[in-house]
Amino acid sequence: MKGRDLADGFALLVVAVNVMACEAISQGGTGAVQGSPAGTLLPPAAVSCPNYSQPYGDAPALLKMLSATTGWAKDGLRTTDGGLHWRKISDPKLRADAVNSFQRQSEPPLYAEVYMDATHAWQGRSYVATNSCFDHYTVSATSDAGASWIESAPITVDVPSGLTIVQVQMGFVDLQNGWLWFGVGQLQFDAGMQQGGTATAGALFGTADGGAHWTLVSKIAVSSFGATAVQSCQSGFGPVAFASTAVGWIEVSCQKPEPELLATHDGGHSWKVQLLPTGDATCPCGASQLTVLDQTHALVDLYGTKSPSAVTLSTSDGGQTWKVLPKFPNAGYVFVTDHVDANNFWAIVSAPDWNKGQPTRDSLYRSSDGGASWTLVAASLPFGYPVDAIAFGDATHGLVTQPANSTTGGPIGPGTEMLTTSDGGHTWTDITPVIAPAAS
């Protein structure tokens, strides 16, 4: 899905981070992340270390379609026949420590992935040591759709005692230049049970050789930074996105009197708060769903406490200025979107009077001018709630995934439905995708 959770050429994995200040580091391949207090990682016995995740299920979790036939889904699934057949092309070394079939079908610890085009992809994961939850991280790269992989040199991040790496995010702006973000934070517990955590520090790494070597760009430590504090909300950073080797943004979590992003214009060495226009959003409001379309175009949504739906902002000058886009005409909730490029968008939208728990057959809208206007393609389509993803490879061919029974208004599933169109979204047909096992 080239939409709200994946920009073309990027893989965005949320990193929740407390309000911080940035300190640039000019050299070195090891990020010494400062927090409280300095020391070694907690031993695995003290915390639950990141482990293999749950498998995705019986259908591919769509990420993007590159053409009518070729596309990617999460965890290295690739199709070359429009979604009928999928094969996992992941680096076999990625799961070399898997102990059972469950783990061999699951994402490895702190997994991150990027799919740039039909043949270039990157996958990363963490490794533990005997006395720590994080020893190092590696990134594997392929330029031939998984026929061969090259593993990077180990990437190390010094994590203070009592903290852990919360999540990892990776992206590439072209075939050579990429970035890798580690969010580090304090674990949170509820009645003795680990509940995850919010990052209170972080380290940004960069590569200029296609992911073979990574160098520390900047380290981030907890401080005021200037982001507006909001009562009853632990303000912090959200996802990271770069449009070029110089320009990037970080979402600032929590709703605020004025929505904010953090912006960099020097490749992440320094960051500053950028205030955004509010349009008719009822603020306090927050900026989220940051989507990079190319080196100059990006989108971000504003959500207010009293706003019925999001206000979408767009930039066409690399974030120097942002403007408010018109809302959908006579539409309800926007469930999923897909952005083929900076001009061509798709969206699945509910009926104006739809409420959760009611049966629904949603509508498909299309924009060919970057969201300035929208045209209804078809109404009462076999889409319901929740729709998982939509991905178009060209003007006529697209895929949609959703849980079984999504249109009924009742309990969903089990199972996942995949639908395909070859006439620009006017009609849709159910297909049963076949997932081939990974090559050994």
DRENDO-1510 file (C-alpha; in Angstrom, 1 decimal, always signed):
<recs>
REC; n; res; u; v; w
REC; 1; MET; +0.0; +0.0; +0.0 .
REC; 2; LYS; +1.7; +3.2; -1.2 .
REC; 3; GLY; -0.5; +5.2; +1.2 .
REC; 4; ARG; -0.7; +6.3; +4.8 .
REC; 5; ASP; +1.8; +3.7; +6.1 .
REC; 6; LEU; +4.2; +3.3; +3.2 .
REC; 7; ALA; +5.7; +5.9; +1.0 .
REC; 8; ASP; +7.2; +4.8; -2.3 .
REC; 9; GLY; +10.7; +3.5; -1.5 .
REC; 10; PHE; +10.2; +3.8; +2.3 .
REC; 11; ALA; +9.2; +1.4; +5.1 .
REC; 12; LEU; +7.7; +3.3; +8.0 .
REC; 13; LEU; +7.6; +1.6; +11.3 .
REC; 14; VAL; +6.4; +3.6; +14.2 .
REC; 15; VAL; +8.9; +4.7; +16.8 .
REC; 16; ALA; +7.4; +6.4; +19.9 .
REC; 17; VAL; +9.9; +8.8; +21.4 .
REC; 18; ASN; +9.7; +11.3; +24.3 .
REC; 19; VAL; +10.4; +15.0; +23.7 .
REC; 20; MET; +14.1; +15.2; +23.0 .
REC; 21; ALA; +17.0; +17.4; +21.9 .
REC; 22; CYS; +19.3; +16.6; +19.0 .
REC; 23; GLU; +23.1; +16.5; +19.3 .
REC; 24; ALA; +25.0; +15.8; +16.0 .
REC; 25; ILE; +27.7; +13.3; +16.0 .
REC; 26; SER; +30.2; +13.7; +13.1 .
REC; 27; GLN; +32.0; +10.4; +13.1 .
REC; 28; GLY; +31.8; +6.8; +14.3 .
REC; 29; GLY; +29.8; +3.7; +13.6 .
REC; 30; THR; +28.6; +3.1; +17.1 .
REC; 31; GLY; +25.8; +5.2; +18.6 .
REC; 32; ALA; +26.3; +5.9; +22.3 .
REC; 33; VAL; +22.7; +6.9; +23.2 .
REC; 34; GLN; +22.5; +8.9; +26.3 .
REC; 35; GLY; +19.7; +8.6; +28.8 .
REC; 36; SER; +19.5; +7.8; +32.4 .
REC; 37; PRO; +21.9; +6.5; +33.7 .
REC; 38; ALA; +24.8; +5.2; +31.4 .
REC; 39; GLY; +25.6; +1.5; +31.6 .
REC; 40; THR; +25.0; -1.9; +29.9 .
REC; 41; LEU; +21.8; -3.4; +28.8 .
REC; 42; LEU; +19.6; -5.3; +31.2 .
REC; 43; PRO; +20.2; -9.1; +31.0 .
REC; 44; PRO; +17.5; -11.1; +29.3 .
REC; 45; ALA; +16.3; -12.5; +32.6 .
REC; 46; ALA; +15.3; -8.9; +33.8 .
REC; 47; VAL; +13.2; -8.0; +30.8 .
REC; 48; SER; +11.4; -9.8; +28.0 .
REC; 49; CYS; +13.7; -9.4; +24.9 .
REC; 50; PRO; +12.3; -8.7; +21.4 .
REC; 51; ASN; +11.4; -12.0; +19.8 .
REC; 52; TYR; +9.8; -13.4; +16.7 .
REC; 53; SER; +6.4; -11.9; +16.0 .
REC; 54; GLN; +3.1; -13.5; +15.0 .
REC; 55; PRO; +2.8; -14.7; +11.4 .
REC; 56; TYR; +0.7; -12.5; +9.1 .
REC; 57; GLY; -1.9; -15.2; +8.3 .
REC; 58; ASP; -3.4; -16.7; +5.2 .
REC; 59; ALA; -3.1; -13.8; +2.8 .
REC; 60; PRO; -0.3; -11.3; +2.0 .
REC; 61; ALA; -0.2; -8.0; +3.9 .
REC; 62; LEU; -0.1; -5.6; +1.0 .
REC; 63; LEU; +2.6; -2.9; +0.8 .
REC; 64; LYS; +2.8; -1.7; -2.8 .
REC; 65; MET; +2.2; -2.7; -6.4 .
REC; 66; LEU; +4.8; -1.5; -8.9 .
REC; 67; SER; +2.9; -2.5; -12.1 .
REC; 68; ALA; -0.1; -4.5; -13.1 .
REC; 69; THR; +1.8; -7.7; -12.2 .
REC; 70; THR; +4.6; -7.0; -9.8 .
REC; 71; GLY; +4.3; -6.0; -6.2 .
REC; 72; TRP; +5.4; -6.5; -2.6 .
REC; 73; ALA; +3.7; -7.5; +0.7 .
REC; 74; LYS; +5.2; -7.5; +4.2 .
REC; 75; ASP; +7.9; -10.0; +5.2 .
REC; 76; GLY; +9.4; -10.2; +1.8 .
REC; 77; LEU; +6.5; -11.6; -0.2 .
REC; 78; ARG; +6.7; -10.8; -3.9 .
REC; 79; THR; +4.2; -11.4; -6.7 .
REC; 80; THR; +4.8; -11.2; -10.5 .
REC; 81; ASP; +1.3; -12.2; -11.7 .
REC; 82; GLY; -0.9; -9.6; -10.1 .
REC; 83; GLY; -1.4; -11.1; -6.7 .
REC; 84; LEU; -2.4; -14.7; -7.6 .
REC; 85; HIS; +0.9; -16.2; -6.5 .
REC; 86; TRP; +3.4; -14.9; -3.9 .
REC; 87; ARG; +6.9; -16.1; -2.9 .
REC; 88; LYS; +8.9; -15.2; +0.1 .
REC; 89; ILE; +12.3; -13.9; -1.1 .
REC; 90; SER; +13.8; -13.1; +2.3 .
REC; 91; ASP; +17.5; -13.6; +3.1 .
REC; 92; PRO; +17.8; -17.2; +4.6 .
REC; 93; LYS; +20.2; -15.9; +7.2 .
REC; 94; LEU; +17.5; -13.7; +8.6 .
REC; 95; ARG; +15.9; -16.6; +10.4 .
REC; 96; ALA; +19.0; -18.8; +10.9 .
REC; 97; ASP; +18.3; -18.9; +14.7 .
REC; 98; ALA; +14.6; -19.9; +14.3 .
REC; 99; VAL; +13.9; -23.0; +16.3 .
REC; 100; ASN; +10.5; -24.1; +14.9 .
REC; 101; SER; +8.2; -23.6; +11.9 .
REC; 102; PHE; +6.3; -20.9; +13.7 .
REC; 103; GLN; +9.4; -18.7; +13.9 .
REC; 104; ARG; +10.3; -19.5; +10.3 .
REC; 105; GLN; +7.0; -18.0; +9.2 .
REC; 106; SER; +7.3; -14.9; +11.5 .
REC; 107; GLU; +9.2; -11.7; +11.5 .
REC; 108; PRO; +12.5; -11.8; +13.4 .
REC; 109; PRO; +13.2; -9.4; +16.3 .
REC; 110; LEU; +13.1; -5.7; +15.6 .
REC; 111; TYR; +12.4; -6.4; +12.0 .
REC; 112; ALA; +12.5; -3.6; +9.4 .
REC; 113; GLU; +12.0; -3.7; +5.6 .
REC; 114; VAL; +12.2; -1.5; +2.5 .
REC; 115; TYR; +11.1; -2.3; -1.1 .
REC; 116; MET; +12.4; +0.2; -3.6 .
REC; 117; ASP; +11.4; -1.3; -7.0 .
REC; 118; ALA; +10.9; -4.7; -8.6 .
REC; 119; THR; +14.3; -6.0; -7.6 .
REC; 120; HIS; +15.9; -3.9; -4.8 .
REC; 121; ALA; +15.0; -4.6; -1.2 .
REC; 122; TRP; +16.5; -4.3; +2.3 .
REC; 123; GLN; +15.6; -6.3; +5.5 .
REC; 124; GLY; +17.0; -5.8; +8.9 .
REC; 125; ARG; +16.9; -7.5; +12.3 .
REC; 126; SER; +18.5; -7.4; +15.8 .
REC; 127; TYR; +20.6; -10.1; +17.6 .
REC; 128; VAL; +21.0; -10.7; +21.3 .
REC; 129; ALA; +24.0; -11.5; +23.4 .
REC; 130; THR; +24.4; -13.8; +26.4 .
REC; 131; ASN; +23.9; -10.9; +28.8 .
REC; 132; SER; +21.9; -8.4; +26.8 .
REC; 133; CYS; +18.7; -8.1; +24.7 .
REC; 134; PHE; +20.6; -6.2; +22.0 .
REC; 135; ASP; +24.1; -7.0; +20.7 .
REC; 136; HIS; +24.0; -5.7; +17.2 .
REC; 137; TYR; +21.8; -5.1; +14.1 .
REC; 138; THR; +22.4; -6.1; +10.5 .
REC; 139; VAL; +20.8; -5.1; +7.2 .
REC; 140; SER; +20.6; -7.5; +4.2 .
REC; 141; ALA; +20.3; -6.0; +0.7 .
REC; 142; THR; +19.3; -7.6; -2.6 .
REC; 143; SER; +19.4; -6.2; -6.1 .
REC; 144; ASP; +18.1; -9.2; -7.9 .
REC; 145; ALA; +14.7; -9.8; -6.1 .
REC; 146; GLY; +16.2; -12.1; -3.5 .
REC; 147; ALA; +18.3; -14.4; -5.7 .
REC; 148; SER; +21.3; -13.2; -3.6 .
REC; 149; TRP; +21.7; -11.1; -0.5 .
REC; 150; ILE; +24.6; -9.1; +0.9 .
REC; 151; GLU; +24.7; -8.6; +4.7 .
REC; 152; SER; +25.9; -5.3; +6.2 .
REC; 153; ALA; +28.7; -4.9; +8.7 .
REC; 154; PRO; +27.3; -5.1; +12.3 .
REC; 155; ILE; +25.6; -2.0; +13.6 .
REC; 156; THR; +26.0; -1.4; +17.4 .
REC; 157; VAL; +24.1; +1.0; +19.6 .
REC; 158; ASP; +25.1; +1.4; +23.2 .
REC; 159; VAL; +22.0; +1.4; +25.3 .
REC; 160; PRO; +21.9; +2.6; +28.9 .
REC; 161; SER; +21.1; +0.3; +31.8 .
REC; 162; GLY; +17.4; -0.1; +32.3 .
REC; 163; LEU; +16.5; +1.0; +28.8 .
REC; 164; THR; +15.9; -1.1; +25.7 .
REC; 165; ILE; +15.4; -0.5; +21.9 .
REC; 166; VAL; +11.7; +0.0; +21.5 .
REC; 167; GLN; +11.5; -0.2; +17.7 .
REC; 168; VAL; +13.5; +0.2; +14.5 .
REC; 169; GLN; +12.7; +2.2; +11.4 .
REC; 170; MET; +14.5; +2.1; +8.0 .
REC; 171; GLY; +14.2; +3.9; +4.7 .
REC; 172; PHE; +16.0; +4.6; +1.4 .
REC; 173; VAL; +15.7; +7.7; -0.7 .
REC; 174; ASP; +17.5; +6.1; -3.6 .
REC; 175; LEU; +19.5; +2.9; -4.3 .
REC; 176; GLN; +22.6; +4.1; -2.4 .
REC; 177; ASN; +21.4; +6.5; +0.4 .
REC; 178; GLY; +19.3; +5.3; +3.3 .
REC; 179; TRP; +18.7; +5.9; +7.0 .
REC; 180; LEU; +18.2; +3.7; +10.1 .
REC; 181; TRP; +16.6; +4.9; +13.3 .
REC; 182; PHE; +16.8; +3.2; +16.7 .
REC; 183; GLY; +14.3; +4.4; +19.4 .
REC; 184; VAL; +15.4; +3.6; +22.9 .
REC; 185; GLY; +13.2; +3.8; +26.0 .
REC; 186; GLN; +12.1; +2.7; +29.4 .
REC; 187; LEU; +10.0; -0.4; +29.6 .
REC; 188; GLN; +6.5; +0.1; +31.1 .
REC; 189; PHE; +4.8; -2.5; +33.3 .
REC; 190; ASP; +1.3; -3.1; +34.5 .
REC; 191; ALA; +0.9; -5.4; +37.5 .
REC; 192; GLY; +4.2; -6.9; +36.8 .
REC; 193; MET; +3.5; -7.6; +33.1 .
REC; 194; GLN; +5.6; -5.9; +30.5 .
REC; 195; GLN; +3.5; -3.5; +28.3 .
REC; 196; GLY; +6.2; -2.1; +26.0 .
REC; 197; GLY; +7.6; +1.4; +26.3 .
REC; 198; THR; +8.0; +4.8; +24.8 .
REC; 199; ALA; +11.5; +5.8; +23.6 .
REC; 200; THR; +13.3; +8.4; +25.5 .
REC; 201; ALA; +16.4; +8.5; +23.3 .
REC; 202; GLY; +17.4; +7.5; +19.8 .
REC; 203; ALA; +20.2; +7.2; +17.3 .
REC; 204; LEU; +20.0; +8.0; +13.5 .
REC; 205; PHE; +22.4; +6.1; +11.2 .
REC; 206; GLY; +23.0; +6.7; +7.5 .
REC; 207; THR; +24.4; +4.7; +4.6 .
REC; 208; ALA; +25.8; +5.9; +1.2 .
REC; 209; ASP; +26.8; +2.5; -0.2 .
REC; 210; GLY; +23.4; +0.8; -0.5 .
REC; 211; GLY; +23.3; -0.5; +3.1 .
REC; 212; ALA; +26.7; -2.2; +3.3 .
REC; 213; HIS; +28.0; +0.2; +5.9 .
REC; 214; TRP; +26.2; +2.4; +8.3 .
REC; 215; THR; +27.5; +5.5; +10.1 .
REC; 216; LEU; +26.1; +7.4; +13.1 .
REC; 217; VAL; +24.6; +10.7; +11.9 .
REC; 218; SER; +23.1; +12.0; +15.2 .
REC; 219; LYS; +22.2; +11.0; +18.7 .
REC; 220; ILE; +19.1; +12.2; +20.5 .
REC; 221; ALA; +18.6; +12.6; +24.2 .
REC; 222; VAL; +15.7; +13.6; +26.4 .
REC; 223; SER; +15.2; +17.3; +26.9 .
REC; 224; SER; +12.7; +20.0; +26.3 .
REC; 225; PHE; +13.5; +20.6; +22.6 .
REC; 226; GLY; +10.8; +23.2; +22.4 .
REC; 227; ALA; +8.0; +20.9; +21.5 .
REC; 228; THR; +4.8; +22.0; +23.2 .
REC; 229; ALA; +3.9; +20.0; +26.3 .
REC; 230; VAL; +0.3; +18.9; +26.7 .
REC; 231; GLN; -1.3; +17.9; +30.0 .
REC; 232; SER; -2.2; +14.2; +30.4 .
REC; 233; CYS; -0.1; +13.2; +27.3 .
REC; 234; GLN; +3.5; +12.1; +27.3 .
REC; 235; SER; +4.7; +14.1; +24.3 .
REC; 236; GLY; +7.1; +12.4; +22.0 .
REC; 237; PHE; +8.2; +11.7; +18.5 .
REC; 238; GLY; +6.4; +9.4; +16.1 .
REC; 239; PRO; +7.5; +8.0; +12.7 .
REC; 240; VAL; +10.5; +9.3; +10.8 .
REC; 241; ALA; +10.5; +10.0; +7.0 .
REC; 242; PHE; +13.1; +11.4; +4.6 .
REC; 243; ALA; +12.3; +12.8; +1.2 .
REC; 244; SER; +15.9; +13.3; +0.1 .
REC; 245; THR; +19.4; +12.9; +1.5 .
REC; 246; ALA; +18.9; +16.3; +3.2 .
REC; 247; VAL; +15.2; +16.8; +4.0 .
REC; 248; GLY; +13.3; +14.7; +6.6 .
REC; 249; TRP; +10.7; +14.9; +9.3 .
REC; 250; ILE; +9.7; +13.3; +12.6 .
REC; 251; GLU; +6.1; +13.4; +13.8 .
REC; 252; VAL; +5.5; +14.8; +17.3 .
REC; 253; SER; +3.0; +12.9; +19.2 .
REC; 254; CYS; +0.2; +14.3; +21.4 .
REC; 255; GLN; -2.4; +16.8; +20.4 .
REC; 256; LYS; -1.2; +20.4; +20.7 .
REC; 257; PRO; -2.6; +24.0; +20.4 .
REC; 258; GLU; -0.6; +24.2; +17.1 .
REC; 259; PRO; +0.3; +21.0; +15.2 .
REC; 260; GLU; +4.0; +20.4; +14.8 .
REC; 261; LEU; +6.6; +18.4; +12.9 .
REC; 262; LEU; +10.3; +18.2; +13.5 .
REC; 263; ALA; +12.2; +19.0; +10.3 .
REC; 264; THR; +15.8; +18.6; +9.2 .
REC; 265; HIS; +17.5; +20.1; +6.1 .
REC; 266; ASP; +21.0; +18.7; +6.7 .
REC; 267; GLY; +20.4; +15.0; +6.6 .
REC; 268; GLY; +19.4; +14.6; +10.2 .
REC; 269; HIS; +22.4; +16.3; +11.9 .
REC; 270; SER; +20.0; +18.9; +13.3 .
REC; 271; TRP; +16.3; +19.2; +13.8 .
REC; 272; LYS; +13.9; +22.1; +14.6 .
REC; 273; VAL; +10.2; +22.4; +15.3 .
REC; 274; GLN; +8.0; +23.4; +12.3 .
REC; 275; LEU; +4.5; +24.7; +12.9 .
REC; 276; LEU; +1.8; +23.6; +10.5 .
REC; 277; PRO; -1.4; +25.3; +9.3 .
REC; 278; THR; -4.6; +24.0; +10.9 .
REC; 279; GLY; -7.2; +24.5; +8.2 .
REC; 280; ASP; -10.6; +23.8; +9.8 .
REC; 281; ALA; -9.2; +21.2; +12.2 .
REC; 282; THR; -10.4; +21.8; +15.8 .
REC; 283; CYS; -7.3; +22.1; +17.8 .
REC; 284; PRO; -5.6; +20.9; +20.0 .
REC; 285; CYS; -4.7; +18.6; +17.2 .
REC; 286; GLY; -1.8; +16.4; +16.2 .
REC; 287; ALA; +0.1; +15.6; +13.0 .
REC; 288; SER; +0.3; +12.0; +11.9 .
REC; 289; GLN; +0.2; +9.6; +8.9 .
REC; 290; LEU; +3.2; +11.4; +7.3 .
REC; 291; THR; +3.6; +10.1; +3.7 .
REC; 292; VAL; +6.5; +11.0; +1.5 .
REC; 293; LEU; +5.6; +10.8; -2.2 .
REC; 294; ASP; +8.9; +12.0; -3.8 .
REC; 295; GLN; +11.7; +14.4; -3.1 .
REC; 296; THR; +9.4; +17.5; -3.0 .
REC; 297; HIS; +5.9; +16.1; -2.3 .
REC; 298; ALA; +4.6; +14.8; +1.0 .
REC; 299; LEU; +1.3; +14.6; +2.9 .
REC; 300; VAL; +0.4; +14.7; +6.6 .
REC; 301; ASP; -2.9; +14.4; +8.4 .
REC; 302; LEU; -4.2; +16.6; +11.3 .
REC; 303; TYR; -6.4; +15.0; +13.9 .
REC; 304; GLY; -8.3; +17.2; +16.4 .
REC; 305; THR; -10.1; +16.2; +19.6 .
REC; 306; LYS; -13.4; +17.5; +18.2 .
REC; 307; SER; -12.8; +17.0; +14.5 .
REC; 308; PRO; -15.0; +14.3; +12.8 .
REC; 309; SER; -12.3; +13.5; +10.3 .
REC; 310; ALA; -8.7; +14.4; +9.4 .
REC; 311; VAL; -7.5; +17.5; +7.7 .
REC; 312; THR; -4.8; +16.6; +5.1 .
REC; 313; LEU; -1.9; +18.9; +4.4 .
REC; 314; SER; +0.4; +18.7; +1.3 .
REC; 315; THR; +3.7; +20.2; +0.4 .
REC; 316; SER; +5.2; +20.5; -3.1 .
REC; 317; ASP; +8.4; +22.2; -2.1 .
REC; 318; GLY; +10.1; +19.8; +0.3 .
REC; 319; GLY; +8.2; +21.0; +3.4 .
REC; 320; GLN; +9.1; +24.7; +3.1 .
REC; 321; THR; +5.3; +25.4; +3.0 .
REC; 322; TRP; +2.2; +23.3; +3.6 .
REC; 323; LYS; -1.4; +23.8; +2.3 .
REC; 324; VAL; -4.7; +22.3; +3.3 .
REC; 325; LEU; -6.3; +19.9; +0.8 .
REC; 326; PRO; -10.1; +19.8; +0.2 .
REC; 327; LYS; -12.1; +17.2; +2.0 .
REC; 328; PHE; -13.8; +14.3; +0.2 .
REC; 329; PRO; -17.2; +15.4; -1.3 .
REC; 330; ASN; -20.3; +13.8; +0.4 .
REC; 331; ALA; -18.2; +11.1; +2.0 .
REC; 332; GLY; -17.8; +9.5; +5.4 .
REC; 333; TYR; -14.7; +7.9; +6.9 .
REC; 334; VAL; -11.6; +7.5; +4.8 .
REC; 335; PHE; -10.5; +3.9; +5.6 .
REC; 336; VAL; -7.4; +3.4; +3.4 .
REC; 337; THR; -5.5; +5.3; +0.8 .
REC; 338; ASP; -2.9; +4.5; -1.9 .
REC; 339; HIS; -0.6; +7.0; -3.7 .
REC; 340; VAL; +0.8; +5.8; -7.0 .
REC; 341; ASP; +2.8; +9.0; -7.4 .
REC; 342; ALA; +2.5; +12.7; -6.4 .
REC; 343; ASN; -0.6; +13.1; -8.5 .
REC; 344; ASN; -2.6; +9.9; -8.6 .
REC; 345; PHE; -4.3; +8.9; -5.3 .
REC; 346; TRP; -7.0; +6.3; -4.5 .
REC; 347; ALA; -9.2; +6.0; -1.4 .
REC; 348; ILE; -11.8; +3.7; +0.0 .
REC; 349; VAL; -14.4; +5.7; +1.9 .
REC; 350; SER; -17.5; +4.8; +3.9 .
REC; 351; ALA; -21.0; +6.2; +3.2 .
REC; 352; PRO; -21.7; +9.5; +5.0 .
REC; 353; ASP; -24.2; +8.1; +7.5 .
REC; 354; TRP; -22.3; +4.8; +8.2 .
REC; 355; ASN; -21.6; +3.9; +11.9 .
REC; 356; LYS; -19.3; +1.1; +13.2 .
REC; 357; GLY; -21.2; -2.1; +13.6 .
REC; 358; GLN; -23.5; -1.5; +10.7 .
REC; 359; PRO; -23.3; -3.4; +7.4 .
REC; 360; THR; -21.4; -1.4; +4.8 .
REC; 361; ARG; -20.4; -1.4; +1.1 .
REC; 362; ASP; -17.8; +1.3; +0.6 .
REC; 363; SER; -17.0; +3.7; -2.2 .
REC; 364; LEU; -13.8; +4.1; -4.2 .
REC; 365; TYR; -12.6; +7.6; -5.0 .
REC; 366; ARG; -9.7; +8.7; -7.3 .
REC; 367; SER; -7.7; +11.9; -7.5 .
REC; 368; SER; -5.4; +12.8; -10.5 .
REC; 369; ASP; -4.3; +16.2; -9.2 .
REC; 370; GLY; -2.6; +15.3; -5.9 .
REC; 371; GLY; -5.7; +15.5; -3.8 .
REC; 372; ALA; -6.9; +18.9; -5.0 .
REC; 373; SER; -10.1; +17.2; -6.2 .
REC; 374; TRP; -11.7; +13.7; -6.0 .
REC; 375; THR; -13.9; +11.8; -8.4 .
REC; 376; LEU; -16.2; +8.9; -7.4 .
REC; 377; VAL; -15.1; +5.8; -9.3 .
REC; 378; ALA; -17.8; +3.4; -8.0 .
REC; 379; ALA; -20.1; +3.1; -5.0 .
REC; 380; SER; -21.5; +0.1; -3.0 .
REC; 381; LEU; -18.4; -2.0; -3.7 .
REC; 382; PRO; -17.7; -5.3; -1.8 .
REC; 383; PHE; -15.4; -3.5; +0.7 .
REC; 384; GLY; -16.3; -3.2; +4.4 .
REC; 385; TYR; -14.8; -2.4; +7.8 .
REC; 386; PRO; -12.0; -2.8; +8.4 .
REC; 387; VAL; -10.3; -2.7; +5.0 .
REC; 388; ASP; -6.6; -3.6; +5.4 .
REC; 389; ALA; -5.0; -2.1; +2.3 .
REC; 390; ILE; -5.4; -1.0; -1.2 .
REC; 391; ALA; -2.6; -1.0; -3.8 .
REC; 392; PHE; -2.8; +0.1; -7.5 .
REC; 393; GLY; +0.0; -0.8; -9.9 .
REC; 394; ASP; -1.3; +1.4; -12.7 .
REC; 395; ALA; -4.4; +3.3; -13.7 .
REC; 396; THR; -6.5; +0.1; -14.1 .
REC; 397; HIS; -5.0; -2.7; -12.0 .
REC; 398; GLY; -5.3; -2.9; -8.2 .
REC; 399; LEU; -5.6; -5.1; -5.2 .
REC; 400; VAL; -7.5; -4.8; -1.9 .
REC; 401; THR; -7.3; -7.0; +1.2 .
REC; 402; GLN; -9.8; -7.1; +4.1 .
REC; 403; PRO; -10.9; -9.6; +6.8 .
REC; 404; ALA; -13.6; -12.0; +5.8 .
REC; 405; ASN; -17.1; -10.8; +6.5 .
REC; 406; SER; -16.1; -7.2; +6.5 .
REC; 407; THR; -19.2; -5.9; +4.8 .
REC; 408; THR; -21.7; -7.6; +7.3 .
REC; 409; GLY; -21.2; -5.2; +10.2 .
REC; 410; GLY; -20.8; -8.3; +12.5 .
REC; 411; PRO; -17.8; -10.2; +13.7 .
REC; 412; ILE; -15.0; -10.4; +11.1 .
REC; 413; GLY; -13.0; -13.4; +9.9 .
REC; 414; PRO; -11.6; -15.8; +10.2 .
REC; 415; GLY; -9.4; -15.5; +7.2 .
REC; 416; THR; -8.6; -12.6; +4.8 .
REC; 417; GLU; -10.1; -11.8; +1.5 .
REC; 418; MET; -8.2; -10.4; -1.5 .
REC; 419; LEU; -9.9; -8.7; -4.4 .
REC; 420; THR; -8.6; -7.5; -7.7 .
REC; 421; THR; -9.7; -5.1; -10.4 .
REC; 422; SER; -8.5; -4.6; -14.0 .
REC; 423; ASP; -10.9; -1.8; -15.0 .
REC; 424; GLY; -9.8; +1.0; -12.8 .
REC; 425; GLY; -11.8; -0.1; -9.8 .
REC; 426; HIS; -15.3; -0.2; -11.3 .
REC; 427; THR; -15.6; -4.0; -10.7 .
REC; 428; TRP; -13.8; -6.3; -8.3 .
REC; 429; THR; -13.2; -10.1; -8.2 .
REC; 430; ASP; -12.3; -12.3; -5.3 .
REC; 431; ILE; -9.1; -14.3; -5.7 .
REC; 432; THR; -7.4; -16.9; -3.6 .
REC; 433; PRO; -3.7; -16.0; -3.3 .
REC; 434; VAL; -1.2; -18.9; -3.1 .
REC; 435; ILE; +1.9; -18.3; -0.9 .
REC; 436; ALA; +4.9; -20.4; -1.9 .
REC; 437; PRO; +7.4; -21.4; +0.8 .
REC; 438; ALA; +10.7; -19.5; +1.0 .
REC; 439; ALA; +13.6; -21.0; -0.8 .
REC; 440; SER; +16.0; -22.8; +1.5 .
</recs>
